[in-house]
Amino acid sequence: MRTEVLIVGGGVGGLTTALKLASCGIDVTVVEQQKGQAHTYKGELLQPKSLQIFDRLQVFSYVKESGHPLKTIKSIEKKKVKGTFETIGISTMNYGVIDSVFNYGLMIPHERLKEILLEKAMTYPTFHYYQPARFVEFSDDTTGVVKHDGETIFIHAKYIVGAEGRKSLVRKAMNLDIEEKRYDHHFLTVTFPRPTSMIEGEMIATPTTFLGLFPLPHDEVRSVYLIPSGEYKAIKEEGIESFYKRYIELCPALKGYVTQIPSWRNIQLMIPVQFHASEYSKDNKVIIGDAAHSVHPMAGEGMNLAIQDADALGDLICWMEETGETSLTNLKWLEKVRKPKVQHLLDTSHLAALAYSMPFRKFPRIRNRSFQQMEKDQKLHYKQMLNLSGLGLWKESLLDRFIQLGLFPARTSEKSDVFYRKHMFTTKVDYPWRNEGGEVHGH
Ligand SMILES: Cc1cc2nc3c(=O)[nH]c(=O)nc-3n(C[C@H](O)[C@H](O)[C@H](O)COP(=O)(O)OP(=O)(O)OC[C@H]3O[C@@H](n4cnc5c(N)ncnc54)[C@H](O)[C@@H]3O)c2cc1C
């Protein structure tokens, strides 16, 4: 069969790309290997930029009504005193400092988000979806071999998008290098019922662990709990009661809630990995999302980077086809636009991860001071939230880092809206091909 764009992988990245392409009238085919809905936990925190993208793709109202808005994330530092944990510092990161209608995050069950994207894409006649359908290899440069319903299908396409996650076969076929970075810690992750009063995000840290609590709709909460790498088996052997105890001693409000997790079978081990592919495109092949980069989950960015890549790639191919600028070198625009933004978030997430790694984990006061300085210093707070939101980029300076470490006092000067707005991405920055024409400058 023939299609204009073959997308391998119907995760959030693949489906968002397909939705954008189908909305431009481009013939697009997605192949997804899973049989039904996945039973593994994946990213569920939508950052403001992703909300803006879904607004433009006309699915925002469904996304919003299926999610739980997060205006703030509280960072709580605790220390054991005479056998019980006591709070030694609290600071709050507030999305409200961003000058946008999308000045909040949204927690949404991952499979529900995919369902919304798929339902909308199905409304376009040029969208085709095969599930379960597994891409296995290329028979030539433009033809993907896919196993579906016991048959082998050959899908011939002008453009091929690898959106099939970390173990991308398309990336392999492109012979791209990745260098994986591992961490000295892993995470346990599980969703369970929450107290109705728990409506904002909370990150509770101690010298040895970390518990992230992110409320979902329907009075549920998604949690991530840091453990030293290699200790999963021993912790599991302690039994489920010991798991409940670990949560309750950090957050007593979870008593009667975390205990509703029936067994260890509901708890998933998450191993953070970081890598960034050297290139995003070669000839007619492009990779996006986790196929192109993997980010430490501390800053909640993985799914958002996939959505933002998808939006940029979708728009680029729409523009190439609308204008007849179909030279495949134009696909390099994706890398030019997305790679620096992705790299900054990879670095930010890595830095956040280090704060909870050995030996930094032994210095809770530095971490606590850093969060408190960020809350006090308006500029630092704005930069942090803007960069996480994906709506703009304002890199931290050396002075910012010194302030963050408490070596200089926090700045409390009035903010100038015009100056701050300058760092938000405009459509010119997000989709430069629409202004600068067919050549990729400065690549
Ligand atoms: C186990 C796990 C837990 C995570 N938890 C968090 C978290 O708590 N917070 C956070 O921010 N981020 C988390 N992430 C990261 C986040 O979920 C991802 O960054 C995001 O889902 C990336 O989207 P994607 O579309 O690029 O890839 P994916 O979501 O991985 O989607 C890829 C899709 O491709 C399909 N596929 C793979 N190979 C083939 C093939 N050969 N043929 C056809 N289909 C194929 C897969 O079945 C899958 O549906 C997690 C990721 C994983 C893997």
The ligand as an SDF file (V2000), in Angstrom:
LIG
                    3D

 53 58  0  0  0  0  0  0  0  0999 V2000
    7.8830    2.9220   31.5890 C   0  0  0  0  0  0  0  0  0  0  0  0
    7.8850    4.4280   31.3700 C   0  0  0  0  0  0  0  0  0  0  0  0
    7.4460    5.2660   32.3910 C   0  0  0  0  0  0  0  0  0  0  0  0
    7.4600    6.6450   32.2010 C   0  0  0  0  0  0  0  0  0  0  0  0
    7.0390    7.4730   33.1990 N   0  0  0  0  0  0  0  0  0  0  0  0
    7.1070    8.8030   33.0310 C   0  0  0  0  0  0  0  0  0  0  0  0
    6.7260    9.7030   34.0430 C   0  0  0  0  0  0  0  0  0  0  0  0
    6.3310    9.2850   35.1350 O   0  0  0  0  0  0  0  0  0  0  0  0
    6.7950   11.0410   33.7980 N   0  0  0  0  0  0  0  0  0  0  0  0
    7.2390   11.5120   32.5970 C   0  0  0  0  0  0  0  0  0  0  0  0
    7.2960   12.7260   32.3960 O   0  0  0  0  0  0  0  0  0  0  0  0
    7.6050   10.6960   31.6260 N   0  0  0  0  0  0  0  0  0  0  0  0
    7.5560    9.3580   31.8130 C   0  0  0  0  0  0  0  0  0  0  0  0
    7.9220    8.5410   30.8180 N   0  0  0  0  0  0  0  0  0  0  0  0
    8.3210    9.1360   29.5640 C   0  0  0  0  0  0  0  0  0  0  0  0
    7.1220    9.4820   28.6710 C   0  0  0  0  0  0  0  0  0  0  0  0
    6.0580    8.6250   28.8820 O   0  0  0  0  0  0  0  0  0  0  0  0
    7.6280    9.4050   27.2580 C   0  0  0  0  0  0  0  0  0  0  0  0
    8.6280   10.4040   27.1250 O   0  0  0  0  0  0  0  0  0  0  0  0
    6.5450    9.6380   26.2270 C   0  0  0  0  0  0  0  0  0  0  0  0
    5.5540    8.6620   26.3380 O   0  0  0  0  0  0  0  0  0  0  0  0
    7.2080    9.6090   24.8520 C   0  0  0  0  0  0  0  0  0  0  0  0
    6.2540    9.5100   23.8590 O   0  0  0  0  0  0  0  0  0  0  0  0
    6.5870    8.8280   22.4830 P   0  0  0  0  0  0  0  0  0  0  0  0
    5.3420    8.9170   21.6900 O   0  0  0  0  0  0  0  0  0  0  0  0
    7.8520    9.3780   21.9340 O   0  0  0  0  0  0  0  0  0  0  0  0
    6.9410    7.3050   22.8280 O   0  0  0  0  0  0  0  0  0  0  0  0
    6.0650    6.1870   23.5250 P   0  0  0  0  0  0  0  0  0  0  0  0
    5.0680    6.7590   24.4570 O   0  0  0  0  0  0  0  0  0  0  0  0
    7.0460    5.1980   24.0680 O   0  0  0  0  0  0  0  0  0  0  0  0
    5.2580    5.5290   22.3350 O   0  0  0  0  0  0  0  0  0  0  0  0
    5.8620    4.6880   21.3960 C   0  0  0  0  0  0  0  0  0  0  0  0
    4.8220    3.7460   20.8280 C   0  0  0  0  0  0  0  0  0  0  0  0
    5.4220    3.0120   19.7590 O   0  0  0  0  0  0  0  0  0  0  0  0
    4.9960    1.6740   19.8360 C   0  0  0  0  0  0  0  0  0  0  0  0
    6.0160    0.8400   19.1410 N   0  0  0  0  0  0  0  0  0  0  0  0
    7.2740    0.5620   19.5560 C   0  0  0  0  0  0  0  0  0  0  0  0
    7.9310   -0.2040   18.6470 N   0  0  0  0  0  0  0  0  0  0  0  0
    7.0540   -0.3900   17.6280 C   0  0  0  0  0  0  0  0  0  0  0  0
    7.1360   -1.1040   16.3950 C   0  0  0  0  0  0  0  0  0  0  0  0
    8.2590   -1.7370   16.0240 N   0  0  0  0  0  0  0  0  0  0  0  0
    6.0620   -1.1010   15.5690 N   0  0  0  0  0  0  0  0  0  0  0  0
    4.9100   -0.4460   15.9250 C   0  0  0  0  0  0  0  0  0  0  0  0
    4.7840    0.2260   17.0880 N   0  0  0  0  0  0  0  0  0  0  0  0
    5.8330    0.2670   17.9280 C   0  0  0  0  0  0  0  0  0  0  0  0
    4.8740    1.4030   21.3180 C   0  0  0  0  0  0  0  0  0  0  0  0
    4.0000    0.3180   21.5600 O   0  0  0  0  0  0  0  0  0  0  0  0
    4.3220    2.7270   21.8240 C   0  0  0  0  0  0  0  0  0  0  0  0
    2.9200    2.7590   21.8620 O   0  0  0  0  0  0  0  0  0  0  0  0
    7.9120    7.1770   30.9650 C   0  0  0  0  0  0  0  0  0  0  0  0
    8.3220    6.3170   29.9400 C   0  0  0  0  0  0  0  0  0  0  0  0
    8.3230    4.9600   30.1320 C   0  0  0  0  0  0  0  0  0  0  0  0
    8.7750    4.0600   28.9910 C   0  0  0  0  0  0  0  0  0  0  0  0
  1  2  1  0
  2  3  1  0
  2 52  2  0
  3  4  2  0
  4  5  1  0
  4 50  1  0
  5  6  2  0
  6  7  1  0
  6 13  1  0
  7  8  2  0
  7  9  1  0
  9 10  1  0
 10 11  2  0
 10 12  1  0
 12 13  2  0
 13 14  1  0
 14 15  1  0
 14 50  1  0
 15 16  1  0
 16 17  1  0
 16 18  1  0
 18 19  1  0
 18 20  1  0
 20 21  1  0
 20 22  1  0
 22 23  1  0
 23 24  1  0
 24 25  2  0
 24 26  1  0
 24 27  1  0
 27 28  1  0
 28 29  2  0
 28 30  1  0
 28 31  1  0
 31 32  1  0
 32 33  1  0
 33 34  1  0
 33 48  1  0
 34 35  1  0
 35 36  1  0
 35 46  1  0
 36 37  1  0
 36 45  1  0
 37 38  2  0
 38 39  1  0
 39 40  1  0
 39 45  2  0
 40 41  1  0
 40 42  2  0
 42 43  1  0
 43 44  2  0
 44 45  1  0
 46 47  1  0
 46 48  1  0
 48 49  1  0
 50 51  2  0
 51 52  1  0
 52 53  1  0
M  END
$$$$
